[in-house]
């Protein structure tokens, strides 16, 4: 039972299929299947139950997966520490930051750099789904993203949900009657909604809530970046959107209204996510214990909405 076979085994568990694991490992499927068979033969234990293209670990398989994650983490820790001692390299923390919560996580990242000026930071800003993939591939050490639907293969530190607000172009709504708007009433406007590049996310939840209220929304555009949507509305695009307040409150908006939504659905759940094989990051954990990231300041509602 060598480390390479254990790594292959863990990837198969996390992907749920030999085919997907082979793609993630950038190798052909037959050699990967053979390595798994060799691992089962060496232990004389059935590690997977096959069902079509999907495979599920047996009870023994789940036990080995948990222990293998520990072994691989300890191995990588030992290798990293050895290299660090030998080369006295500056520690570089590879962080994936989602567009969805770019403003919300910024104070934590600034505090991290202030507290640890000698630590190198490599920050990749992308879509949550892309960052989840990079995390599993070992490209990044930690992902600051929308809370994943599955916790398999990862450790999740979830934060409080961020309030959702409606942003409506003044071309569509010249003077609001109040500072709030009913969720179902937003469907009357052409919408630009956030949509992750891969898999289901907040978009599907928002659409589902409209349909639950008996409304079919008119979605004209799907975009991955809140700032891009706000830029377009401020540039004159006559649309409305639904965004986390953290990504709206930081900037002055002159050509749209920002309204609270009632009832307020909770769909935006920021989280810090690491792979189970990744060592804990004490610097980030210390910041979280101290209250980072803090809640954004209350949004100053456009005074036009109260006239």
C-alpha positions as CSV (number, residue, x, y, z in Angstrom):
1,X,0.0,0.0,0.0
2,X,2.0,3.0,-1.3
3,X,1.2,6.7,-1.2
4,X,0.5,6.9,-4.9
5,X,-2.2,4.3,-4.7
6,X,-3.7,6.0,-1.7
7,X,-3.8,9.3,-3.6
8,X,-5.5,7.7,-6.5
9,X,-8.0,6.0,-4.1
10,X,-8.9,9.3,-2.4
11,X,-9.4,11.0,-5.7
12,X,-11.8,8.2,-6.8
13,X,-13.8,8.6,-3.6
14,X,-14.0,12.3,-4.0
15,X,-15.0,12.2,-7.7
16,X,-17.5,9.3,-7.3
17,X,-16.3,7.6,-10.5
18,X,-13.2,6.2,-12.1
19,X,-13.8,8.2,-15.2
20,X,-14.0,11.6,-13.4
21,X,-11.1,10.7,-11.2
22,X,-8.9,9.8,-14.2
23,X,-9.8,13.2,-15.8
24,X,-8.9,15.0,-12.6
25,X,-5.6,13.1,-12.3
26,X,-4.9,13.6,-16.0
27,X,-4.4,9.9,-16.6
28,X,-6.1,7.2,-18.6
29,X,-8.9,5.2,-17.0
30,X,-7.5,1.7,-17.4
31,X,-4.3,2.3,-15.4
32,X,-6.3,4.0,-12.6
33,X,-8.7,1.1,-12.4
34,X,-5.7,-1.3,-12.2
35,X,-4.2,0.7,-9.3
36,X,-7.4,0.5,-7.4
37,X,-7.7,-3.2,-8.0
38,X,-4.1,-3.6,-6.8
39,X,-4.9,-1.7,-3.7
40,X,-8.0,-4.0,-3.0
41,X,-5.9,-7.1,-3.7
42,X,-3.1,-6.0,-1.4
43,X,-5.6,-5.5,1.4
44,X,-7.8,-8.4,0.4
45,X,-10.8,-6.1,1.0
46,X,-13.5,-4.7,-1.3
47,X,-13.3,-0.9,-1.2
48,X,-16.0,0.1,-3.6
49,X,-19.5,-1.0,-4.6
50,X,-20.0,-0.5,-8.3
51,X,-23.4,0.7,-9.7
52,X,-23.2,1.6,-13.4
53,X,-20.8,4.5,-13.9
54,X,-20.9,5.5,-10.2
55,X,-19.1,3.8,-7.4
56,X,-19.6,4.1,-3.7
57,X,-17.1,3.2,-0.9
58,X,-17.9,0.3,1.3
59,X,-17.7,0.8,5.1
60,X,-14.1,-0.4,4.9
61,X,-13.5,2.0,2.0
62,X,-14.8,5.0,4.0
63,X,-12.5,4.0,6.9
64,X,-9.5,3.8,4.6
65,X,-10.4,7.1,3.0
66,X,-10.4,8.9,6.3
67,X,-7.1,7.4,7.4
68,X,-5.6,7.9,4.0
69,X,-6.5,11.6,4.2
70,X,-4.7,11.8,7.5
71,X,-1.6,9.9,6.1
72,X,-1.4,12.1,3.0
73,X,-1.8,15.3,5.1
74,X,1.0,14.2,7.4
75,X,3.2,13.3,4.4
76,X,2.7,16.6,2.7
77,X,3.3,18.5,6.0
78,X,6.5,16.6,6.5
79,X,7.6,17.3,2.9
80,X,6.7,21.0,3.1
81,X,8.4,21.5,6.5
82,X,11.5,19.7,5.2
83,X,11.7,21.9,2.1
84,X,11.1,25.0,4.2
85,X,13.9,24.1,6.6
86,X,16.2,23.3,3.8
87,X,15.5,26.4,1.7
88,X,14.3,28.9,4.3
89,X,11.6,29.9,1.7
90,X,9.0,32.5,2.5
91,X,5.7,30.8,3.2
92,X,3.3,31.4,0.3
93,X,-0.4,30.9,1.0
94,X,-2.4,30.2,-2.2
95,X,-5.9,31.6,-1.8
96,X,-8.9,31.4,-4.1
97,X,-11.3,34.3,-3.8
98,X,-14.7,34.2,-5.4
99,X,-16.1,37.2,-7.3
100,X,-19.3,36.7,-5.3
101,X,-17.8,37.8,-2.0
102,X,-14.7,39.7,-3.1
103,X,-15.6,42.8,-1.1
104,X,-16.8,40.9,1.9
105,X,-13.5,38.9,2.4
106,X,-11.2,41.9,1.6
107,X,-10.9,43.1,5.2
108,X,-9.7,39.6,6.3
109,X,-7.1,39.4,3.6
110,X,-5.8,42.9,4.4
111,X,-5.6,42.0,8.1
112,X,-3.8,38.7,7.2
113,X,-1.1,40.7,5.3
114,X,-0.8,43.2,8.0
115,X,-0.3,40.6,10.8
116,X,2.0,38.5,8.7
117,X,4.0,40.8,6.4
118,X,6.6,38.2,5.7
119,X,4.0,35.7,4.4
120,X,3.6,35.5,0.6
121,X,0.1,35.6,-0.7
122,X,-1.0,34.3,-4.1
123,X,-4.7,35.2,-4.6
124,X,-6.7,34.0,-7.6
125,X,-10.1,35.6,-8.1
126,X,-12.5,33.4,-10.0
127,X,-15.9,31.8,-9.9
128,X,-16.8,29.6,-6.9
129,X,-17.2,26.4,-9.0
130,X,-13.8,26.9,-10.6
131,X,-12.1,27.5,-7.3
132,X,-13.7,24.3,-5.8
133,X,-12.1,22.4,-8.7
134,X,-8.7,24.1,-8.1
135,X,-9.0,23.2,-4.4
136,X,-9.5,19.5,-5.1
137,X,-6.6,19.6,-7.6
138,X,-4.2,21.2,-5.1
139,X,-3.8,24.3,-7.1
140,X,-4.9,26.5,-4.1
141,X,-4.6,25.9,-0.4
142,X,-7.9,27.6,0.6
143,X,-11.0,28.8,-1.1
144,X,-13.1,31.7,0.1
145,X,-16.3,30.9,-1.8
146,X,-20.0,30.1,-1.6
147,X,-20.6,27.3,0.8
148,X,-20.3,24.0,-1.2
149,X,-23.3,21.7,-1.3
150,X,-21.2,18.7,-0.5
151,X,-18.7,18.4,2.3
152,X,-17.0,15.3,0.9
153,X,-13.3,15.7,0.8
154,X,-13.3,19.2,2.3
155,X,-13.4,21.0,5.6
156,X,-15.8,23.9,5.7
157,X,-15.8,27.0,8.0
158,X,-19.2,28.6,7.3
159,X,-20.0,32.2,8.1
160,X,-23.4,33.9,8.7
161,X,-25.4,34.4,5.5
162,X,-25.2,37.8,3.8
163,X,-28.4,39.7,3.2
164,X,-29.8,39.8,-0.3
165,X,-30.8,43.2,-1.8
166,X,-32.5,44.2,-5.1
167,X,-30.8,46.6,-7.4
168,X,-33.2,48.2,-9.9
169,X,-32.3,50.7,-12.7
170,X,-34.0,54.1,-12.3
171,X,-35.1,53.6,-16.0
172,X,-37.4,50.9,-14.7
173,X,-38.3,52.4,-11.4
174,X,-38.1,56.2,-11.2
175,X,-39.2,56.6,-7.6
176,X,-39.8,53.7,-5.3
177,X,-42.7,53.9,-2.9
178,X,-40.7,52.4,-0.1
179,X,-37.3,51.1,0.8
180,X,-38.4,47.5,0.4
181,X,-39.8,45.4,-2.4
182,X,-41.7,42.1,-2.3
183,X,-39.6,39.2,-3.7
184,X,-42.3,38.2,-6.2
185,X,-42.6,41.7,-7.6
186,X,-39.0,41.7,-8.8
187,X,-40.0,39.3,-11.5
188,X,-41.8,42.1,-13.4
189,X,-38.4,43.5,-14.4
190,X,-35.8,42.2,-16.9
191,X,-33.2,40.5,-14.7
192,X,-29.5,40.0,-14.8
193,X,-28.6,37.3,-12.3
194,X,-25.5,35.8,-10.9
195,X,-24.7,32.3,-12.3
196,X,-21.7,30.2,-11.5
197,X,-19.8,28.7,-14.4
198,X,-20.5,25.1,-13.4
199,X,-23.1,23.2,-11.4
200,X,-26.1,24.5,-9.5
201,X,-25.8,27.5,-7.1
202,X,-27.5,30.7,-6.1
203,X,-29.1,31.2,-9.5
204,X,-31.1,28.0,-9.3
205,X,-32.2,28.9,-5.8
206,X,-33.4,32.3,-6.8
207,X,-35.3,31.0,-9.8
208,X,-36.9,28.3,-7.7
209,X,-38.1,31.0,-5.2
210,X,-39.8,33.0,-8.0
211,X,-41.5,29.9,-9.3
212,X,-42.6,28.9,-5.8
213,X,-44.3,32.3,-5.6
214,X,-46.1,31.6,-8.9
215,X,-43.9,33.9,-11.0
216,X,-41.7,33.2,-14.1
217,X,-38.8,35.6,-14.1
218,X,-37.5,37.2,-17.3
219,X,-33.7,36.6,-17.0
220,X,-32.0,38.4,-19.9
221,X,-28.4,37.8,-18.8
222,X,-26.4,35.5,-16.5
223,X,-23.1,36.8,-15.2
224,X,-20.5,35.5,-12.7
225,X,-19.4,38.9,-11.3
226,X,-21.4,41.3,-9.1
227,X,-19.2,44.3,-10.1
228,X,-19.9,43.7,-13.8
229,X,-23.6,43.7,-13.2
230,X,-23.4,47.0,-11.2
231,X,-21.2,48.6,-13.9
232,X,-23.7,47.8,-16.6
233,X,-26.7,49.1,-14.6
234,X,-24.8,52.3,-13.8
235,X,-23.9,52.6,-17.5
236,X,-27.6,52.7,-18.4
237,X,-28.7,49.1,-18.8
238,X,-32.4,49.0,-17.9
239,X,-32.4,45.8,-15.7
240,X,-32.7,44.7,-12.1
241,X,-30.7,42.2,-10.1
242,X,-30.4,40.5,-6.8
243,X,-27.0,40.7,-5.0
244,X,-25.4,40.2,-1.6
245,X,-25.4,43.5,0.2
246,X,-21.7,43.2,0.9
247,X,-20.9,43.7,-2.8
248,X,-23.2,46.7,-3.2
249,X,-22.7,48.7,-0.1
250,X,-19.1,49.7,-0.9
251,X,-19.7,51.8,-4.0
252,X,-21.8,54.9,-4.8
253,X,-24.7,54.2,-7.2
254,X,-26.4,57.0,-9.0
255,X,-28.5,55.3,-11.6
256,X,-30.2,52.6,-9.6
257,X,-32.1,52.0,-6.4
258,X,-31.0,49.5,-3.8
259,X,-34.0,48.0,-1.9
260,X,-34.4,45.5,0.9
261,X,-36.3,42.4,-0.2
262,X,-39.2,40.9,1.7
263,X,-39.5,38.2,2.6
264,X,-35.7,38.0,2.6
265,X,-34.5,34.7,1.2
266,X,-31.1,33.4,2.5
267,X,-29.1,32.2,-0.5
268,X,-25.7,33.8,0.0
269,X,-23.5,31.7,2.3
270,X,-19.8,32.6,2.4
271,X,-17.4,30.0,3.6
272,X,-13.7,29.2,4.0
273,X,-13.0,25.8,2.5
274,X,-9.9,23.6,2.6
275,X,-9.3,20.1,1.3
276,X,-9.1,17.4,4.0
277,X,-5.6,16.7,2.8
278,X,-4.5,20.3,3.4
279,X,-2.9,21.3,6.7
280,X,-4.8,23.7,8.8
281,X,-3.9,27.4,8.3
282,X,-3.5,28.8,11.8
283,X,-3.0,32.4,10.5
284,X,-6.5,32.4,9.0
285,X,-8.1,30.5,11.9
286,X,-6.7,33.2,14.3
287,X,-8.3,36.0,12.2
288,X,-11.7,34.2,12.2
289,X,-11.5,33.8,16.0
290,X,-10.9,37.5,16.2
291,X,-14.1,38.3,14.2
292,X,-12.9,38.5,10.7
293,X,-14.5,38.9,8.2
294,X,-16.8,41.4,10.0
295,X,-20.3,42.1,8.8
296,X,-20.5,44.9,6.2
297,X,-21.8,48.3,7.3
298,X,-25.6,48.9,6.8
299,X,-26.4,50.1,3.3
300,X,-27.5,53.7,3.1
301,X,-30.7,53.4,1.1
302,X,-31.1,55.9,-1.8
303,X,-33.0,58.9,-0.4
304,X,-35.1,58.9,-3.5
305,X,-36.8,55.8,-2.2
306,X,-38.2,57.6,0.8
307,X,-39.6,60.7,-0.9
